[in-house]
């Protein structure tokens, strides 16, 4: 006779229930909004459900991997990801003026997505290895580990992904104890070098910054996204226009409404109250991730858990910021809400690592 309780135990023993509940709640919200954003397109919603199931299975598999094994994967994963980025630079397919995808015969992959997890893992492993004798040169070594793949991703060009990966690496540097003086110096240096960086930017990147300052200068071109999303968010008011009743969405004024700008769809239909509840859901997930980070037993687990948590926050902040018009449009999806499989898998892979940190026996440094 099948023992259901034993099966349930083996399925859930390495799953953090609170974190999973928050993830599933956000996924449900995503499906509801996607149905409206796509004009009740069942095929697209079904495809997103398949993406979610695949991502959840990957999360479960990663959550079941012992911490020591995850640690051993850090260096091979980084080397593989870096090699694939070089392959993209040499042999990658060009689409819409960007070289981001690599054809591996059976499918196409975007190696930069792998680096969103590989770089924090690698940097956490690096700092854990040098924990006892940590000096300034070790931080410089970590910066090199971070900037080499970021430079390749910027060359594709893919500014949004480069920003997210650079942020994930910076969080590891910060959590590893990088001096506030050095951080302040880096910020000042970056600000001072902006005129130089401007000369190296692509035309479309410069245009995004100019559009941020004044979207009305090109209302039917580069400013169209920002103007239409601002109208959608503002017209939602306090309680919103109701599910499937958003005019900007249903009349197709809002661009990329199932992917990067899905937050504008949500805001128009559910208003300020809906936005508040959505933010509370996100805060609940972030709060649980912070608890897992605080309970981490070693330098490695603390750094990787903290970086994953702060990167998840960065996804949310950058997406909502660009949709609201306070940040340039950089093509960052709203995590667990926007349509798409790649970002969903990457995010849940990270959550799987967090669950492994929380539920497995604590890693002891040897």
N, C-alpha and C positions, 0 to 999 in steps of 0.2 A: 504494500500500500504506500502511495506517495505521501511523504510527510511535508505538507505545505509550509509549516513553520520552519523546518530546517532549510528548505529551498529559499524561503524569504530571508532567512538569516544570512545565508551565503551570498545572496544577491545584494544585500544592504549593509553588510558588516563594515565595509570601507567607504560607505556613502555618508556624508554629513547631511542629516535630514533638514536642518534649518536652511542651509545654503541651497540645497536642492529645491526646497519649497519656493524660495525667492526666485530662483532661475525659472522654474516652471510657470510661476505667476507672470513673469515678464514675457515669457514665450507665448502665453495665452493672450496677453495684451497685444503682442506683435501680430498674431494671427487675426485677431479681431480688426485691428487697424489695417492690416494688409488686405483683407477682404474688401474694405471700403476703398482703399487707395487704388486697387486694381479694377474697380468697377464690378465687383462680385465675380472675379475670375477664379472659379473653383480650381482650375488646373494649376494656376500659380500658387494658390494657397496650399494645394495638395503637395506640390513640389517643395514648398517651404517646410511642410510637415515632415517630408522625407529627410530634408536637410537637418531638421531638429533631431529626428530619431538617430541619424548617423552620428551627429555631434554628441548626443547623450550616450550612445554606445561607446564612443571614443573616450568620453569623460569617465565612464565606468571602468573601462579597461585601464586607463592611466591611474585612476584612484586605487586600483588593485595592485599596482606596481610598488614594491617596497622602496623606501626612501633611498637606500643604498644603491639600488639599481638606477633610480632616476639621476642620482649624482654621477654615476658612471657614464650616463648617456650625454652629459653636458658637452664634453669635448668632441666626441664623434658627431653630435648633432650640429655643433657650430661649424666644424670643418666641412661637413656635407653641405650645409646651407651656404657657406662662403663659396665652395666650389661650384654650386649651382648658380649663384649670382654671377660668377665669372663666365659660366657657360651662357647665361642669358645675355651678358654684354657681348659675347662673341657670336652666338648662334640664335639668340632669341628672336621670336616673331615680332614684327612691328605692327601695332594696331593703334589707330588714331594718333599717330605721331610718337608713340611711346613703345619702348622695347622692354616688356615686363614678363612675358610668358615664354615658357620653354616647352617645346613639343617633345615628349618622351615616347612617341609612337602610339602607345595605348591611350594617352590622354595628354592634356596640357596642364602644367602646374605653374604657380606663381611663387618662386622660391622666397621672395621677400616676406611672405606670410609665415613661412617656417622660422624666419629670423626673429619674429616677434616673441617667440618662446625661447629660441636657441640662444639669443644674446643675453637675456637675464639669467638663464641657466649657466651659461659659460662664465659670466662675470661673477655670479654667486660662487661658483666652483673656484674661480681664480682667487677671490678674496678669502674664501675659506682655507685655501691652500697656503696663503701668505698671512693668515690671521696673526700668528705670533710675532712675526717680524715685519709688520705692515709699516711701510715708509712711503715718502712722496713718490719715489720712482715706481712703486707698485701701483699707485693711482694713475701715473702716466701710462704704464703698461695697459691698465684697464681701459683708459681712454682710447688707446690705439686699437684694442680689441673691438671697441664700440664703433669708432669712426671709419674703419676700413669698409665694413659692409654698408654703413650709412652712406658713404661716398658713392659706392656702386649703385645704391638704390636711387640717390639723387640724380645720377647720370641717366637713369632709364627714360624719362624722369618720373618720379613718383613722390611728390612732396609730402602728401598726407601720410603715407606709410613711413617715410624717412623721419618725420616728426614723431610719430608714435614710437618707433624703435629707439630713436635718440632719447626720448623721454623715459622709456623703460630702462635704458642703460644709465641715465642720469639718476634715476631713483635708487639703483643699486649703489652707485657712487655715494649718494647722500646717506643712505642707510648704513653704508660701510664706514661712515665717520669722516667723510671729506670735510675739511675745515670750512667754516662759514666765510672766512676771509678769501679762500680760494674760490668758493662759489660766487661771492660778490665780485671778485676780480674777473671771473669768466663772464659774468653778466655784463659788466662794464666793457670788457673787451668785445663781446658780441655786439653790443650797442654801437661801440665806436667803429667797428668794422662793417656796419650796415651799408655805407656807401660802396664799399668794395664788393660786398655780397650782391648788391643791386646790379652791378655790372655783369655778374656771372649768371644772373637769373634769366630764365626763358621769358619770352615776351608775354606768354599767358600768365606766368607767375607774377610779373610786374602788374599786369592788368588786374589781377585779383586783388592786389593791395590797393591800387587806385580805386577800384570799385568799392572796396570796404570803406574808404574815406568819403566817396560820393557815388552811390549806386545810380543816381539820376543822370550821370554823364553819358551812360549808354543803356537806357532803359529797355531796349529791345535786344541787347547783346549781352555783354558780360555782367551788367547789372540786373538782368531779368530775374535770375534765381533769387537774389537777395530781396528785390522789391516784392515779388509774388509771395515769397515765404513770410515776409513781414506783414503783408496784407492778410494772409491766412491766419497767422498767429493773433494779430490784433482783432480780427473780425470774430474770433471765437468768444471773446468777452469772458464773463464769469462762469457760465455753465455750458458754453459751446452751442453749436447749431444742431447737435444731435448726430448719432451714428448714420453715416451715408448721406448726410444732408449738407456737407460742406461744399459751398459753391466753387471755391477755388480748386478743390479736388475733383468734384464731379464734372466740372466744365473744362477740365484739363488745362487750367491756367498754371497750375503748380508743376514745375519740372521735377523729374527724378522722385516722384512722390511715393514710390514703393521702396526706395533705397535710401539715399543720403538725406532726403527731405521729408521723411515719413513723420518726423516730429511735428512739422507744420500741419500735416493732416490731422494728427492727434489733437493738436492745440485748437484747430478750427472746429473740430467736432465735439470735443469734451471740455474746452475752455480752461480757465484758471484752476478750477476745482480738480479737473482731470489731471492737469499738469502737476498739481500738488501731490495727488495720490501716486502718480507715476514716480515723482522724485522720492517719495517716501519708500516706495518699493526698491528703488535703486539704493537709497540710503540703508535699507535693511540688509541688502546683499553686501554692500561695502562694509557695513558694521560687522557682519558675521566674518567677512574676510579679515578684518582688522583683529578680531578676537583670535582667529587662527594664527595670524602673524605674531600676536603677543604670546601665544602658547608655544611657538616654535622653539625647539630646544638647542639648536646649533646656529652658528653663523650662516651656514649654507641655507638652511630652511627658512631662517628669518629673512634673509636677503631676497630669496626667490619669492616667498609669500608676500612680502611687502611690495616688491616690484610689480607682481601680478595685480595686486589690489589697487595700487596707484595708477597703473596703466589702464585698468578698467574704468577708474574715475576719469582719466584723461580722455578716453573714448567719449564718455558721456558729455564732458565739459566742452570738448572741441566740436562735437556734432551739434549740440544745442546752441553753442556760441555762433557757429557759422550760419545755422538756420535762422537765428535771431538777428543776425547782422552785426554782431560785435567782434567776429573773427572772420578772416578771409575764407572763401570756399575752397576746401582742400580735399574733398572727397572722402570723408571719414563716416562710416555707417554708425547708426545708433545701436549699441550692443544689445543683442537678443531681441530687437524689435525690427530692424531693417531687413528687407529681403536679401537673401544671399547665403550661400553655404560655406564659403571659405572663411569669412570672418567669424561665423558661428562656430565652426570646428576649432579654429584657433582659440577663441575665447573659452570654450568648454574644455579644451585641452588644458588650459591654464587652471580652470576650476578643478579639474581632475587632480592636478598636482597639489592644489590646496587641500583637497579632501584626503589625499595620501598623507600629507603632513599632519593633518588633524587626527586621522584614525589609525595610522600604523604606529607600532611601538617607536618611541622617540629615538631619533638617530643619535648615536654616541660617536663623538669625534675620536678617531684613532690616529 
